[in-house]
Amino acid sequence: MHELEVKIKYEFQNPRLLKEALTHRSFGSLNNERLEFLGDAVLNLVIGRFLFDRYLGLPEGELTRVRSVLVNQEGLTHVSKDLDLGKYLKLGAGELKTGGSERPSILSDAVEALFGAVYLDSGFEAVERVITELYSAYLDNTDPSLLSKDPKTKLQEYLQARHVPLPEYKVFDILGEAHDQEFIVECQIPSMGLTAQGGGRNRRSAEQEAARLAYDLIKQEPIGDSR
């Protein structure tokens, strides 16, 4: 727990809040669902204020779209990966067997619960510092106009500009219990021999995650403009 506190640069006065934030409902009745609810509300307010102050020239519509990207499952999963949050989670035996510690829906919920726990522990100013620190690193070298486009749109525009056929999306698997399912979707670009898998709470979010991963793979070896 102390290792995670060092990463987020915050020490809990009440360690039980941190333990609760990292406990998935599959582990027991005392879990992070309520903290997740609170953290979601706090996160939206903090990120809204952060973007309002940082990007003075962005109109309301663009601010809303950028915020939605930062606070959705994809944005939260980025934060969870930076913290290596999966290794701190308390999961039930079933979730452990099915790779719950790497599942985007579980990781993103835990990040929100963590923010909710900080808020309850020390109030708004403390959680604002934690969230701003985590997200400012993510935004430092990012163009907000690109963030306002979802991954499927970015991938499609990139491929169209280079005359490459559009990707195909197929459901590869559905994991978890009926009340807490994880969709696994493949993004396939046959002409490039490229396949990427993404997960999400529903098919749409899984497609977005798969598109993001495919886009990242392509950017590592960019397609020539002449193609």
C-alpha positions in Angstrom: 0.0 0.0 0.0 2.8 2.4 0.8 4.3 1.8 -2.6 1.1 2.9 -4.3 0.9 6.0 -2.0 4.4 7.0 -3.1 3.3 6.7 -6.7 0.2 9.0 -6.3 2.2 11.3 -3.9 -0.5 10.9 -1.2 -0.5 9.2 2.2 -3.8 8.1 3.6 -4.8 9.1 7.1 -7.3 6.2 7.0 -5.6 3.2 5.3 -8.9 1.3 5.3 -10.2 3.6 2.6 -7.3 2.7 0.4 -7.9 -1.0 1.0 -11.6 -0.6 0.2 -10.8 1.2 -3.0 -8.6 -1.7 -4.2 -11.1 -4.4 -3.3 -13.3 -5.7 -6.2 -16.8 -6.9 -5.5 -15.8 -10.5 -6.3 -13.6 -10.5 -3.2 -16.3 -9.6 -0.7 -19.3 -7.5 0.3 -17.1 -4.6 1.4 -15.8 -3.4 -1.9 -15.0 -0.4 -4.0 -18.3 0.1 -5.9 -19.5 3.0 -3.7 -16.1 4.7 -3.8 -16.1 4.3 -7.6 -19.5 6.2 -7.7 -18.0 9.1 -5.7 -14.7 9.1 -7.5 -16.5 9.4 -10.9 -18.2 12.6 -9.8 -15.0 14.1 -8.4 -13.0 13.1 -11.5 -15.4 14.9 -13.8 -15.2 18.1 -11.8 -11.5 18.1 -11.4 -10.8 17.3 -15.1 -13.4 19.9 -16.2 -11.7 22.6 -14.1 -8.2 21.4 -15.2 -9.1 21.7 -18.9 -10.9 25.0 -18.4 -7.8 26.6 -16.9 -5.3 25.0 -19.2 -6.9 25.4 -22.6 -8.3 28.9 -22.6 -9.0 28.9 -26.3 -11.0 25.7 -26.5 -14.8 26.2 -26.9 -17.3 24.3 -24.7 -17.9 21.5 -27.2 -14.2 20.7 -27.6 -13.7 20.8 -23.8 -16.6 18.4 -23.3 -15.2 15.9 -25.9 -11.6 16.1 -24.5 -13.0 15.5 -20.9 -15.0 12.5 -22.1 -11.9 10.9 -23.5 -9.9 11.5 -20.3 -12.5 10.2 -17.9 -13.8 7.2 -19.9 -12.5 3.7 -19.6 -9.6 4.2 -22.0 -8.3 7.3 -20.2 -8.7 5.7 -16.8 -6.9 2.5 -18.0 -4.0 4.6 -19.1 -3.7 6.0 -15.5 -4.0 2.5 -14.1 -1.2 1.2 -16.2 1.0 4.1 -15.2 0.4 3.1 -11.6 0.6 -0.7 -12.3 -2.6 -0.8 -10.3 -3.5 -4.3 -11.2 -0.9 -5.8 -8.8 -2.5 -4.1 -5.8 -6.1 -5.2 -6.4 -8.0 -7.7 -4.2 -9.9 -10.0 -6.5 -12.0 -13.1 -6.0 -10.7 -16.5 -7.2 -12.8 -16.4 -10.4 -11.5 -13.0 -11.5 -7.9 -14.0 -10.7 -8.2 -17.0 -13.0 -9.7 -15.0 -15.9 -7.1 -12.2 -15.7 -9.2 -9.6 -13.8 -6.1 -7.7 -12.7 -5.6 -6.7 -16.4 -9.2 -6.1 -17.3 -9.9 -2.5 -18.4 -13.3 -2.3 -16.7 -11.9 -3.5 -13.3 -8.8 -1.2 -13.6 -10.8 1.9 -14.6 -13.3 1.3 -11.7 -10.4 1.0 -9.3 -8.9 4.3 -10.4 -12.2 6.0 -9.8 -12.5 4.3 -6.4 -9.0 5.5 -5.5 -10.0 9.1 -6.3 -13.1 8.7 -4.2 -11.1 7.3 -1.3 -8.7 10.3 -1.4 -11.6 12.7 -1.4 -13.2 11.1 1.7 -9.8 10.9 3.4 -8.7 14.6 2.9 -11.2 16.5 0.9 -11.4 18.2 -2.5 -8.0 20.0 -2.6 -6.1 16.7 -1.9 -7.9 14.7 -4.6 -7.5 17.6 -7.0 -3.7 17.5 -6.5 -3.6 13.7 -7.1 -5.8 13.8 -10.2 -4.0 16.8 -11.7 -0.6 15.2 -11.1 -1.6 12.0 -12.8 -3.3 13.6 -15.8 -0.9 16.5 -16.4 1.8 14.0 -17.3 -0.6 12.4 -19.8 -1.5 15.8 -21.4 2.0 17.5 -21.4 2.8 16.3 -25.0 -0.7 15.7 -26.2 -2.7 17.8 -28.7 -6.2 18.4 -27.3 -7.6 18.5 -30.8 -6.5 14.9 -31.3 -7.9 13.8 -27.9 -11.3 15.1 -28.9 -11.4 12.4 -31.6 -12.2 8.8 -30.5 -9.7 6.0 -31.4 -11.9 4.5 -34.2 -12.2 7.9 -35.9 -8.5 8.6 -35.6 -7.7 5.1 -37.0 -10.2 5.5 -39.9 -8.9 8.9 -40.9 -5.3 7.7 -40.8 -6.0 4.7 -43.0 -8.2 6.7 -45.4 -5.6 9.3 -45.9 -3.2 6.5 -47.0 -5.7 4.7 -49.1 -5.7 1.6 -46.9 -9.0 -0.4 -46.5 -10.9 0.3 -43.3 -10.6 -2.1 -40.4 -13.0 -4.9 -39.4 -14.2 -5.4 -35.9 -15.2 -8.8 -34.5 -16.2 -10.0 -31.0 -13.5 -12.4 -30.0 -14.7 -13.4 -26.5 -17.0 -12.4 -23.6 -15.5 -12.8 -20.1 -16.9 -12.5 -16.6 -20.2 -13.0 -15.0 -23.4 -11.8 -16.6 -23.6 -8.8 -14.4 -20.0 -7.8 -14.9 -19.1 -8.8 -18.5 -15.9 -7.9 -20.4 -16.2 -7.9 -24.2 -13.0 -8.7 -26.1 -13.0 -7.3 -29.7 -10.5 -7.8 -32.5 -9.6 -4.9 -34.8 -8.4 -6.5 -38.0 -6.6 -4.7 -40.9 -6.1 -7.6 -43.3 -4.2 -5.6 -45.9 -1.5 -4.9 -43.3 -1.7 -8.3 -41.6 -2.4 -6.4 -38.4 -4.7 -7.5 -35.5 -5.2 -5.9 -32.1 -7.5 -7.0 -29.3 -9.2 -4.6 -26.9 -11.6 -5.1 -23.9 -14.5 -3.1 -22.6 -17.8 -3.2 -20.7 -19.7 -3.3 -23.9 -18.9 -3.9 -27.6 -18.6 -0.2 -28.4 -16.0 0.5 -25.7 -14.1 -2.7 -26.6 -14.0 -1.6 -30.3 -12.6 1.7 -29.2 -9.9 0.1 -27.1 -9.0 -2.3 -30.0 -8.8 0.6 -32.4 -6.5 2.5 -30.0 -4.1 -0.4 -29.8 -4.1 -0.9 -33.5 -3.4 2.8 -34.1 -0.5 2.6 -31.6 0.9 -0.4 -33.4 0.7 1.4 -36.8 2.3 4.6 -35.5 5.3 2.5 -34.4 5.8 1.7 -38.1 4.1 4.4 -40.0 2.6 3.8 -43.4 4.3 5.8 -46.2 2.2 8.6 -47.7 2.6 7.1 -51.1 0.8 3.9 -50.0 
